[in-house]
Amino acid sequence: MLVVLYGCETWSLTLREERRLRVFGKRVLRRIFGPKWDEVTGAWRKLNNEELRYLYPSPNIIRVIKSRRVRWEGRVACIGKKRGGYRILVGKPEGKRPLVRPRCRWEDNTKMVLQEVEWSAWTGLIWLRIGKGGGHL
């Protein structure tokens, strides 16, 4: 699973991608734990989701990605202004936008993650304010 999560701090996931990652994570766990012998039917069967959660109680892959993203944003907000990650976090791109519907921005995705993990609004957004020079640690 660690190989899959490499660089996940910078991903901006859509709902479809989140669902596909969840399915992939369950498929990997089913492969690791293997089938289970069913006493009633006398045949091998796949483990269901409840049995997987019992065998592997770690949080799901989406929760891990979101927690790593929040941790990374805190680190980037504290580094200097000359670093690339900082400029990406607080910078504004130049040029014209395409005429199609805009994709979800990384900053918007970050705000949604902070709301999902039930952080207060100012706690999560303080990193962006600190990054723009408007706050102190």
N, C-alpha and C positions, 0 to 999 in steps of 0.2 A: 504494500500500500504506500510505502514511503516514496517509491519511484513515481507513482501517480501524482503525488502531492508536490513534486518538485516545482517551485516557482508559483505555487497557488496563491501566494500573497498578492500577486498583481492581476489575477484573473478577474474579469467582470462577467459573472455567470448569468445566463438567462434561465428561465424556469425549465426549458427543455434540456439544457445542459445539466442543470441540477438533477433532474429526473434520471438522465442517462448515467450520471456519476453514481447515484444511489443504486441503480440497477447493476452497474458494474461492480460496486462494492459487495453487494449481496451475492453476485455470481462468484466472485473470488472467494468469499467465505464458504459458500456451498462447495466449492472445489476443494478448499483446504480441509473442511470437516468431513467431506464425503457423504455418501448416502447412508440412510438409517434402515435397519431391518425392522419391518413392521410385523409384530407378532400376530395381529388379527388377520391380515391378508396373506401373510407368508411370503412377502415380496419386498424388494428394496424400494425405497422412495426418497424423494428429495426432502431436505429439511425445510420446514416452513419458517416464516419470519420470526415468530415467537421463539422457536427453538434456537435460531441463530442469535437472537438477542440474549438468550440464556447462556449460550456457549461463549459468546463474545460480547460482553456488556459495554464495550467501548462506545463512545458517541459515534454517530454516523459520519460519513465522510464530508457531508456538507457543513455540519457543525464544526468540524476540525478546520475546514477551509476558511470559514468565516472568523473563527477565533484567531487563526494565524494572520488573517488580513488585518484585523484590528490591532494585533500586537505589532505588526510591521508598520502600520501607519503611525503608531506612537513613536517608534524608533526613528522613522524618517522625519517626523516633525521636530525631533530634537537635534538632528544633525545640522551642519552648517548650510548656508545658502548656496555655496559653490558646488555642492554635490548634486549629481544627476537625479537621484531619486527624489530629493527635496524639490527640485525644479519641476519635476513631473507632477508631484502632489499638489503644489500650489500654483503652478504656471497656467497661463491661458494660451492656447494655440493661436497662431496668426493665420490669416488667409480666409477665404470664403468657405462656407459649409456647402455640402451638396444639397440638391433640391429634394432628395428623398427623406423619409421620416428618420430623424436622428436616432442612433442607437443609444441605449442606456449608458450614460457617462459613468466613469469609474467613481467619481465623487458621489453621484446619486446612488450608486450601488452601495457605497460605503455608508451613507446615511441610512439606507434601508436595513443594512446589517446591524448597525448600532441600535436601531429601533427593535429589531427582532430579538437581540440579546438583552433587551430591556435595560439599556443604559439610558441615563437621562440625556436629554438633547444637548445640554451644554457640555457634558463630559466628553462626548464623542467629537463634537464640533470644535472643542477648544484646541485640538491638535491643528485644525485648519487655521484657526485664529492665531495660534502660536507661530505656525508656519508663515503666515503673512505679516508677522511682526507686530501683531496686535495684542499679544499676551505674554505672560512670563510664567516660568515654571516655579 
